[in-house]
């Protein structure tokens, strides 16, 4: 069952996923658990790196808006939510419980 996205939840990269940066336009994510490969562009790569350590989407959105100054805040939020949901549902990203 797909995981429900929550903007206030802490998320972190699946530690088994391998990142291969191709060049300045993006990279590849490989999930050995599922044998899936995801191609990510520059913004996807930037977002992925924000979740290298536990992070909340609110902080990641702030970082995205600082890094990509030309980005529209509402569109960036929608794109971030869609990207995170996709990564959650495919096992590339996971929810982290804070005790």
C-alpha positions as CSV (number, residue, x, y, z in Angstrom):
1,X,0.0,0.0,0.0
2,X,1.4,3.4,-0.9
3,X,2.6,5.6,1.9
4,X,0.6,8.7,2.6
5,X,2.7,11.9,2.2
6,X,2.8,14.3,5.1
7,X,4.6,17.6,4.7
8,X,5.5,17.8,8.5
9,X,7.0,14.3,8.7
10,X,10.7,13.6,8.8
11,X,12.0,11.6,5.8
12,X,15.4,10.2,5.0
13,X,17.0,8.4,1.9
14,X,16.9,4.7,1.9
15,X,20.5,3.8,3.0
16,X,20.7,1.0,0.4
17,X,20.0,3.3,-2.5
18,X,23.1,4.2,-4.6
19,X,23.5,7.6,-6.2
20,X,25.5,8.0,-9.3
21,X,25.9,11.6,-10.4
22,X,26.1,11.7,-14.1
23,X,27.0,15.4,-14.7
24,X,25.6,18.9,-14.0
25,X,22.2,17.9,-15.3
26,X,21.4,15.1,-12.8
27,X,22.1,11.5,-11.9
28,X,20.8,8.0,-11.3
29,X,19.4,6.4,-8.2
30,X,19.5,2.7,-7.9
31,X,17.5,0.8,-5.3
32,X,19.0,-2.7,-5.0
33,X,16.0,-3.8,-2.9
34,X,13.7,-3.5,-5.9
35,X,16.2,-3.3,-8.8
36,X,14.6,0.1,-9.8
37,X,16.6,2.9,-11.3
38,X,15.3,6.5,-11.2
39,X,16.8,9.2,-13.4
40,X,16.8,12.5,-11.6
41,X,17.4,16.0,-13.0
42,X,19.3,18.8,-11.3
43,X,16.4,19.7,-8.9
44,X,15.6,16.1,-8.1
45,X,19.3,15.5,-7.3
46,X,19.3,18.6,-5.1
47,X,16.2,17.3,-3.3
48,X,17.6,13.8,-2.9
49,X,20.7,15.3,-1.2
50,X,18.6,17.2,1.2
51,X,17.2,13.9,2.5
52,X,20.7,12.4,2.9
53,X,20.1,13.1,6.6
54,X,16.8,13.2,8.2
55,X,14.8,16.2,7.0
56,X,11.3,17.7,6.8
57,X,9.8,18.7,3.5
58,X,9.3,22.2,4.9
59,X,13.1,22.7,5.3
60,X,13.8,21.0,1.9
61,X,11.3,23.4,0.3
62,X,13.1,26.4,1.8
63,X,16.4,25.0,0.5
64,X,14.9,24.5,-2.9
65,X,13.6,28.1,-3.1
66,X,17.0,29.4,-2.0
67,X,18.9,27.3,-4.5
68,X,16.5,27.8,-7.4
69,X,15.6,31.5,-7.0
70,X,13.5,31.6,-10.1
71,X,11.2,28.9,-8.8
72,X,7.6,29.7,-8.1
73,X,6.9,28.8,-4.4
74,X,3.5,27.1,-5.0
75,X,4.7,25.1,-8.0
76,X,7.9,24.1,-6.1
77,X,5.7,22.9,-3.2
78,X,3.5,20.8,-5.5
79,X,6.5,19.4,-7.4
80,X,8.3,18.5,-4.1
81,X,5.2,16.8,-2.8
82,X,4.8,14.7,-6.0
83,X,8.5,13.8,-6.0
84,X,8.5,12.8,-2.4
85,X,5.4,10.7,-2.8
86,X,6.9,8.9,-5.8
87,X,10.2,8.2,-3.9
88,X,8.2,7.0,-0.8
89,X,6.0,4.7,-2.9
90,X,9.0,3.2,-4.7
91,X,11.1,2.6,-1.6
92,X,13.8,5.2,-2.3
93,X,12.8,7.4,0.6
94,X,11.4,6.4,4.0
95,X,9.7,8.0,7.0
96,X,11.7,8.5,10.1
97,X,10.1,8.5,13.5
98,X,11.5,10.9,16.0
99,X,11.4,9.7,19.6
